[in-house]
Amino acid sequence: MSERDIPQLLTPVTPSTSDEPVENIIVSVSTTFFPGAEHAHVPGFPDFIIVSSDSVHFYVHVDKLLDASKNGFNSLLPLRPEDQKDGMELVLKLPETSSVLNIILHTIYTISCAHYSPTVDVIVEAVNSFPKYGIPVGTYVALWTPLYQLILSVAPYSAIEMYALAASHDLYDLAVPISSHLLGFPLSSITDDLATRIGPVYLKRLVFLYLNRMRALKQLLLCPPRPHEATEKCDTLEQKKLTRAWALGAANLVWDARPDLSASSIISVLSFLTDGLTCTLCHDSLQARIRELVVQWSDVKASNEVWSLVLACLLQQSNHTTHTYRAFTVSNIIYTPHHYLHHHHCRQQQRYPTTNLLPPQLRKRL
């Protein structure tokens, strides 16, 4: 929250018993939590004041804070009667800055604070302060809550920091969409401190996200363009030139590939294979396979497990094998070609007896 969003109110000082003149002082008050502010689903007017370390006043409802907190707001509430001076309102001074308290209070009241444009450091400090004040992070940063949306909005610009924040509080539903912004992040730049904050579980998931996407890309590139029926000008032997060219292009693509490989990069590398093709049918088959590959790569999940969306893309070249292989699910277990066809390559016309390679549970279904 910037200073321009904080109104400056002239508030008289408590009358002095001496003959010294009474001077006016300036009090900074929140633009959302001010005297007389009304909030949805919160009856009555504010009955309590929180003062930040930079002297910004927040007028809130003490019952609302107690309902949100599981430890009496760090055992600071409710205030004792002797803490209230005669004629003065209840006031609680906290060590957090106004920017941090602004996020905390907006979250408790289920109000979006995105219009204040808080920085990443402020968001991280605010969320990390939740356990201190007994605020359940999993409840107030749950799916589609205002703070959840705020974190997602800044994730494209500070993905690794937001991922570490989600990981440190085990916010899986938040970490998954954030991880899609980390495909181009170099894992070698993760410091020891950052790795500690992320933790072993979520760090492993991030590493496997990278590895699985690269594995999925290699599997997708194993399938060359479909051969067409032999013609007088282009027989089976002639079509093998396209298969060899595809293997060379795929190798060049994988050599410098990254998990965030774009569709335009795939098209630009593989489109050069059309040079030298004299057969129109081979040319059309190559273009069709490139378009198919782009769609398949876009269907690969950009977060967590990738195989569930790649299964239909693998080993679907019925022209190359005796049978068309499919992916099956038994008892919520996905059986992929990786499990039982690990020796199979689309570019080699090898023939396997399909039913002998399937798990026993699946043979009964065929």
Helices and strands as residue ranges (DSSP letters): G 3-5, E 8-12, E 24-29, E 48-51, E 56-60, H 62-68, H 72-75, G 81-83, E 91-93, H 98-108, G 114-116, H 120-129, G 131-133, H 137-140, H 146-154, H 159-168, H 172-179, G 180-182, G 187-189, H 192-221, H 236-255, H 263-270, G 271-274, H 280-299, H 307-310, G 311-313, E 328-330, E 333-335, H 337-340, H 354-357, H 360-363
